[in-house]
Amino acid sequence: MSRNWWPRPGKGSWSAAALLASLSVVAAAVPAAAHPSRTGEVYYVAPSGRDSDKGTHTGRAFRHIQRCADVMEPGDTCLIQSGTYAETVVPARSGTAGLPITYRAAPGAKVTLSGTAPVRGFAPVTGADVAEIAERDPYALDSAFSDAVAAGHVYSTSVDLGPDVSAVQVFTDKRANVEAQWPYPGLDLLDPTPQYAGAGSAEATIRDEALTRPAGYWDGARALTGYWYVSATGTVKSSTAGSVTLDAAPPCVHKVVPKETRYALAGKIGELARPGEWFYDTAAKRLYLYSEDSPAAHTIEAKTRSLAFDLTAASHTTVAGVGLFASTIRTGPASTGVTLDGITGRYLSHYTDITRGTTDCGSTVTRGVGDTGIVLDGTYNRIVNSDLSLSAGNGVALRGQNNTATNNVIHDVDYMGTYAAGIAVQGNSQTVTHNTISRVGRSGINLQWNTVEGRTPGKDLIAYNDISGYARLSLDVAAIYTCCSAWMMGTSIDHNVLHDPEPATTLTTFGISGVYADNGQSDLVIANNVGWGNREGTVMLNGLGTGSHNNGVYNNTGGMTLFYVKEPWQSTGTKIYNNIGTIRGLTGATDGGLVLSNNLPGETDPLFADAAGHDYRLTADSPARSRAIPLPGINDGSTDATPSLGAYQYGAPKWTAGAHR
């Protein structure tokens, strides 16, 4: 599985000790604030305000946040009163290092920036309407849809939601509905009802006895497939009862695999028959909705804009305490000094077309990695203390250099199952610490490494994160996944707790680990991580391609797997010291040049404090005490003269991972 579409930068030389110390100096790297030269104005915004007012006190507040953005100068603050604001805010100017511009929820206020617009005017769909639809789609007759119409559960209205149905998102009472499809997935997109290709499936053809619709029914439908590490979309070229044939086999794997390729079919009004489903006719500009009662009794909305704050041209700007609904925030390559603090974001990004007509592997698997969720591009920007959930792609994308994601709770993201993640780390010199990430389609953190034009590259720091519920929709993955063929300049992945993956299938589960350095990642420090429930252990090294070189795998608890490290020169410089747990692939592992020493094998009981309760500290009688090779900056802190094996030093205070709230 050669996946080498990401660039390999030049080698660097950074010590592990210097790397671990870098967390404390990230903030100091931002230029020091100049002495303010003016007293900032405070402007007010409220749903009852008027943009023609001065906005200088609550009684004369602006109506829109954009009005604040139009008038504010460096040092000014916009205080936002409770309410929902359906707008994309584009600042007219930036702040400065000493005089940032601030958008903040007023004390006690509940503020939401929404990317939706209300959809009204629904009327019941009638039998006569079905007959008219059948003139264009004869399969609408005698379908689950026509039965639902006869039962009085289908409504429609005229609305323009754009020409691309894959970007349409509809909500009932603030909860996303799903496009009509087979099988009905339910409303939890991280736990859909799966359907698997049956016996006889191959190449671009899915065979399944459960496909009972007549010949031609599925022609032109959109197909979502998922197998191994690839989620993809395509179009049904032809169909009969019992099979559908796609316009192309899924990218990367180039085949449909019986009993392992999951699939779903959408784009046919005949499937509109279940609670929470919708169908949009792009030609007629008509939205159909299944509802047990009248939509007038509910709030129905549709996504109409993607950004709440467009900060692509802004720097030294703070957004604090606001909520996002069906929208997100983005900075640009030149942005610096932007802080997002206390953001509550739901339904950040949405799409259902993964391949977008392409058939190449790279653009398919990386769909959404660089442009979904909260996107922090540029330098010295940060997102902190935030709660982010429900995204087809990322929770956060860190692009550029020297950006930070700290103390965030992120869950239910990457529901399309691509290489998007809770936090997708790109560029370099990024800091990701003390986040809690759970229920993700693939990985909690997807760590890519690439250079930024005009800037000196450096190491990333990924530390003290608690990640669980990964691998729900995609396999060959880990809580923290990094790939491919990059020299990581001493990037440190340390003190993370990586546990309880939740793959939907138990058929092929290869590659589920805590930290996975895939396809030739080199010059990593992987230290003091703890994992449980991972089939391949807490760490997995895969040297396929360019080899696994100069990696330091130290003091991890939970075992590991070594893969493609045994051929000559395939793992030179890699050291595996002081770990606790079974090491798979151990036979001949040193033939490629790596060094193994002072590891406690899985058959030896480490005598943990409470293994059943996942307390992996060492008891007084543990054979892991006083057994480690001393590694300054890695295994300091033991009350014994010689350090301990594993992630917790005997007698030292127990370190904790995840967001602190």
N, C-alpha and C positions, 0 to 999 in steps of 0.2 A: 504493500500500500504506500506507494511513493507519493507524498504530498509536499512538494517542494516549491510551491508558488510564492512563498514569502522570501524576501531577500536575506542574504547572509552578510552581515556587516563584518568589518575587520576586528581582529582580536584586540582585547584590552587587558589591562592588568590592574585588578583591584583586590585588596585584601578583604577577607571575610569580616575581620574586626572593623575595618573602616566602613564596610557596608552596613553593618548593624548599628553603627553610630550615626549613620546618615539621617535616620528618622528624626533625630533631635535638632537637625540643622536645616531641615527643608524650609521651614518658615523663614529662617534667617536669610535664605538665599534671595528672598524678595527684596528689592531695593528699599532702603530705610525711608520712612515717611518724612517728607519735608514739613517744616513748621507751617501750620495753616495760615494763610494770608487773609482769610475772610471767614465770617461766621455764616455757616450754611443756613439757607432758608428751609422751612418745613412746609410742604404742600400736602393737601388732604384730598382724598378721593372717596366718594360714596355713591352708591346706586341712585340716591336721591339728588346728587349734585348736578351742576350745569357747567359745561365746558366754557361757557362765556363768563363765568365767575373768576375771581382771582385765585381761588384755591388755597388761600393763606390761613384759613381756619375752618373748623368743622361746619360752621354755618354757611360757608361760601365754598364748599368743596367742589372739585371737578367731578364730572360724571365718569370719565374714562381715565385709566392709568396712562394711556398714551398721551393725554394732555400734560400729565406730569413729565413724561419723557421728552416732550417737546420743549419745555421751558427750563428744566433743571440744569444747573451749572455744577461744576465740581464742588463737593461739600454739601450739596443739598440732599434732602430726604423726602421721599413720598410715603406718607402714612395712609394705608389703605383700610377703609372701614369694611365691616362684614358685608358679604354679598358675592354674587357670581358675575364675573366680568368676561364677556365673550369677545375677546380681542387678542391680537398679536401685538405685543409691545415692542417697538423698535426705537431704542434711545437715539436722540438727536446728537448726543455727544457723550464722551467718556468722562469719568472722574480722573483724578491723579492719584499717585501713591499716597500722598498726604491728605487728599481731599476726595475720597471716593463718593460716588453717587449711590444712594441707597433707596431701594424699594422694599418696604417692610409692612407686614400686617400690623395694624394698630393694636395696642395692648388689649388682649381678650377677643380680638376680632377673628372670625372665621372667613377666610378669603379663598375663593376658588377662581382660577382662570380656566375657562372652559373652551375646548376646541369644537364644541357641538352647536347645532342650531335646532330649535324645536321642529318637529314634523307633526303637522295637524291635518285635519280634513279627511280622516279615514272613513270609509264607508264599507258596508259588508259586500263581499264579492258574491255574485249571484250565479245561478246556472247559466243564464244568458251570457254573462262575462266569460264563463268557462268555454262556452261554445265559440265565442269570438276568439279567445286565446287559441283554441284548437285549430282555427284556420291557419295559424302560423306554426303551431306545435301540436300535431294530432295526438301525441302521447299524453297531453293534458287530460284527455277524456279517459274515463275509467281508471283513474290513478288515485294514489293516496291523497293528492291535492284535491281532486274533484269530490272525494268522500269528505274531506275536511270542510270544503265549501258547503256541501249539503248539510253538514252538521252545524253550520253557522260560526265557524272558528277562523275564517280568513277574511281579512280586511285589506283595503288598498287605498292609496292616495297618490296624487300626481306631485312629483318632486324631482328636481334635478340634482342628482348626486354625482355627476360627472360620468365620463365615458368608461372608466376603469372599475369594474365591479370588484376587483381584488383589493381595492383601497376603501371600499364601502364598509362602514361600521355603524351599527344601529344599536341603540340602548333603550331599554324599558326600565324606568325608575332607577336609573344610574347603573344598571347592570347590562353588560354586553349581551346581545342576542347572537345567534350563530346563523350563518348562511345555510339555507336548505341543502342537505346533502345526505348521502347514504354511505355507510350506516350513520344513523343519528348519533352524533358524538356526545350529546349532553352539553351542559353549559360550563363545565370545567375543562378548559382547553389544555390543562396540564394533566388531565386524566380522561382522555377521550375513550369512547368505546372502540376498541381496535377491530379491524377486519384484516385477515391475512390471506395472501394469494394461496390458492389451492394447488393440488397435484396437477402436473402438466404445464404449469406456468413457466415461461422462459422468455429470454430476450425482452421484447416490448409487450408481451401478451400476458395478461392476468386471467387465469382461469379459476372459477369459483362457482360451485353449485348454488351458492346463495344469490348469485346474480340472475334473478328470475325475470327481469324486465325484457320485453320483446326485442327482436333484432332492430337495430337503429335507434333505440331509445337513448342510449348514452352517447351517440355520435356528437362530437363537438363539446362534450363535457370537460371540465377541468379535473385532473387527477392529481391527488397528493400521494406520494409514495415515501416510504421510509424503510431503510435497511442499512444495518451496520452503522457507519458514521455519516450517511448521506440522507437528508430529507430533500425532496425535489418535487417540482410540479410539471405537468405536461398536459397534453390535450388528447382526448380519445379520438382516434382516427376511424375506428369502426367497432361495432359491437353486435353481439348476438346473445341470446339467452345462454348464460354460463361463461361468457368471456368478454373482455374488452381488450382492444389493442391500441396502444399509445402511439403517438406520432414519432417517438424515439424512446429507446430504452433509458432508464434512469442514468444520469451522468455518474462518472467515477467508477461505479460497479458494472455498468453496461448490461444489466440483466435484472429480471424479476426472479426472485428466489422463492420456490414453494415453501409455504408455512413460515416464512421469515420476513418477507416484504409486506409491511402493513400498507393499507391504501384506503382512500376515501374518494368519492366522486361527487362533484358539485356542479351547479350551473343549469339544473333542470327544474322547472317549476313543479313538475310532477311529484317532487320530494317534499314540497312544503306542506307538512302535515303534523308537526310536533311542536310542543311548547317552546317558545323562545326563538323560533326560526323565522327567517325573512328571505325574500327573493326579490332581486331588483332587475327590472327590465330596462336595460340601458337605452334601447331604441325608443321605447314608449315613454321613458322617464317616469316609470311607475314603480312604487314600492309596495310589495305585498308582505303582510305580517300575519303570522298565526297567533291568535290570542283567545284565551278561554272566555274573556269578556271584552267589552268595547274598549278599544285603545283610548277613547276619550276619558276613561277612568284612570289613566296612567300618564306619566310623562314620557313621551317618545321623542328621542333625539337622534340625530345623525352627525357623524364627524364631518366637519367642513373645513378645518384648518389644522395644521400639524404643530405649530409653534405657539406657545404662550408668551415667551420672551425670545426675540431674535437678537442675540447679543454677538452676532458674527462680526460686527464692526465696533464692539464696545470693549473697554478695559476699565480696570479699577471701579468695578460696579458690584454692588451687593444686592442679592435678592434673598429676603429672609421671611420665614414663617408663612409662606403662601402655599395653597394647594393647587394642583394641576389635575384637570380632568380631560382625558382624551386629547392631550397636548403635552408638549415638552419644552425644554430650554436648550439652546445651542449657542456655543461661542465659536469664534473663528480662529484661523491660523495665526492672526496677529493679536488676538486677545491676550491680555495679561492681567493678573491681579483681580480676577473675578471670583467672588465667593457666593456659593449657593448654600444657605444655612437653614435647616429646619424645613425643607421642602417635603410636602406630602403629595406624591404623584401616583395617579391611578390611570391605567390605560394609556401609557406613554406613547406607544407607537403601534401601528397596525399595518399588516399586509398579509395576503394569502397567496401571492404569486412569488415563488422562490426563484425559479430559473429565468423568468421574464423573457422567454423565447430562446435562451442560450442553451447550449449543450455541453459547455466546458465545465470541468470539475471545480476549478478554483472559484469562479464567480458564484457557483451554486452553493457550495458549503459555506462561503463567507458572506452570504446574503445577510444584510442587517448588521454586520459586525462594526462597520465604521460610521453608520449614519442613523442609528436608532437609539432610543432611550434618551437620557440626559447626555448630551454630547459636549464634553469639555475638550476643546482644541486649543492650541496656543501654548502659553507657558505660565507657570505659577498660578494656575486657577485651581479651585478646590470645591468639592461638594462634601458637606459635613452634616451630621445629625439629622439625616433625612430618612423618610420611609417611602419606598418606591415599589410599585407592584403592577402586574398585568401589562405585559408588553409582548408583541410578537417577536421582538428582537431583544436588545439589551435592557438592563436597568440603567447602567451607566456605560458610556464609551469614553475612555481616556485616550485622547490623541495628543499629538505634539510632544511636549517635554516638560518635566518638572511639575506635573499636575498631581493632585491628591484626592483620594476618596477615603474618608475616615469616619467611623462611627455611624454608619448607615445600616438600615434594615432593608433588605431587598428580597422579594419573593414573587413567585408565580410569573416568571419572565421566560422569554425564548419559547413561547408556545407554538412556534413553527419548527423548532427542533434543528436549527442550523448552528453554526459556530458562534452565533451571538451568545451572550452570557449574562449572568448577574452583573459582573463588571468585565468589560472587554478592554484589555490593556494593549495599546499600540504605542508607536513611538518608542521612547525610552526615558530613563530617569524618572519613572513614575512611582508614586507611593500609594499603596493600598493596604490599610491597616484597620483592625478592630471593626470589621463589618460582619454582620450576620446575614448569610445568604441561604435561601432554602427554596425548594420546589422550582427547579429550573429544567428546561427541556434538555439541555446538554451539560455544560460545565458551569460551576459557580463563578470561576475566574478563568477567562481565556487570555493567556499571556502570549502576545506576539511581540517581536522585537524588530524595530526598523529605525533607520536613521531619519533625522529631520534636517532638511536642507539648510545649510548655513550655521548649524549648531554642533557643538562637540557632544558626542553621545556618551551616555553613562548607564549605570546599572539601575535596575528596578528594585524596589523593596516590597515584598508581598508577605505581610506578617500579622499574626494575632487575629486571623479571620476564622469564624465558625461557619462551616459550609455543610449542608445536608440536603437530601432529597434531589440529588443530581441524577443524570442519565435517564430521565423519565421518557424521552422521545428519541434519543440518539445514543449509540454505543461507541466503544473504543474511545473512552473518555475518562475524565477524572474530575474531582472537585476543583482542582487547579490544573489546567491543561496548557501545555506549551509546545509549540511546533513551528517551524520545521527548519533544520539546517542553519540555525543562527548561533553565533558566538555571543553569549549573553553578558559578557563583561563583568562577571561576578555577581549577577543578579541573585538576590537572596529570597528564598521561599522558606520562611521559618516561623515556628511557634503557631502553626495553624492547626485547628481541630477539624478533621475531615471525616465525615461519618454518615452512615445510613443512606447510601444511594438507593434509588427507587426505580429501577428499570421496569418498563411496562411488560417486557418479554423476559422469560427465563430460558429461552431457547439458545440464542447466541449472546453471551454477555462478556465476551473478551474485552479486556482493557479497562475495566472499571477499577479505578485506583484512587488514592488520595491525591498524589501529585504524579503527573504523567509527563515526562520529558520525551516527546515523541519524534521519531524520524530525525535523529541526529542533532539534538540540542546539546550545546557544550558550554563550559565555564559557568555552571550554576552552583550555588550553595543551597543545598536542600537539607535543612537542619531542624531538629527539635520539633518535628511535626508528629501529631498523634492521629491515628485513624482506626476505625473499626467498621466492619460490614463490607469492606472492599475486597472483591474477589482476588485482585492482584496485589493486595497489600497497600500500605501507606504510600509507597514510592514505586514507580515503574520507570525504568530506563529502556528506551528503544533506540538502538544505534543504527537502525536501518538507514541507508543512504550515506551520510557524511560521517557517521560514527558518533559515539557518546564520549567526548573527550573533556578532561580537566574538570569534571564534576566532583564536588565534594558532598557526599551523602553521609551526614553525621547525626548520630544521637536521635534517630527517629524511632518511634514505637508503633508496631503494627505490621511488620514484615514488608517484603518487597518482591518485585519480579524483575529479572534481567533478561533482555531480549535483544538479539543482534549485537552482542558485545564481545563475541568469542573469536571472530576472525582476526588475523594478524593486524595490529595497529587500529583495531576498531574501537578501542576504549582506553587508549593511552592517557595517562595523567589522572584518570578517575580514581577516587579513593572512597571506599565504603567502610567507615569506622563507627564503632560504638552503638550499633543499632540493635533493637530487640525485636525478635520475631522471625518467622520462617522466611528464608530467601529462596524463591523459586528461580529455576534456571541457573543454579549454582554450579552444576557440573561443567567443568571447563571454562568457567566464567573468566578466569584470570588469563586465559590464552590470548585475549585481545589487548592486554596491557594494564587492565585495572588492578587495583590492590584492595584486598579484603583483609580486615584485621579487627579483632576485639569485638566481634558481634556475637550476641547471645542467640543461639538457634531456637527454633520454635519448639523443639522437644524438651527444652529446659524450662521449667516453671519459674518465671521471674519473681513470683511471690509479690504481686501487686497488692495495693491496699484494698481494692474492691474491684476486681476485673469485671464482675457481673454488672456493677453499677458504673462502669467506665471511669473509675478512678485509678489511673495507671501510675500513681506515685509508688515508690518502693518502700516495702516494709524493712524492718531492721535486719531480717534474715535473708534479704534478697541476694541472689548470686550476682545481680547486676551492680551491686555496690563496689566501689573501688576497683573497677575493672577497665575503665576507659582510658584511651590515649588522651592526654590533656590537650585541649584545643582552645587557647585563649580567645575569648569573645564568643565561643560556641557552648562550652560546657563548664563555665564558671559557676560557683555558688554552692557546691556541695559542702556539707560540714565534715566530710571525710577529707583526708589529705589528698586522695586521688579521686578524680571525678567518677560519676556513675555512668553506666550505659543508659540509653534511652532518653526520652524527652524531658524527664523530671529529675533534677539532681536531688539526691538524698539530703534531707534536712533543709533544703531551700524553700522559701515561700512558693506556693503553687501559682504558676502564671495562669492567666485566663485569657480566652479568646472571645471575639465577638463584640458587638456594639454594647456600650454601657449606657443604660437609660435609667 
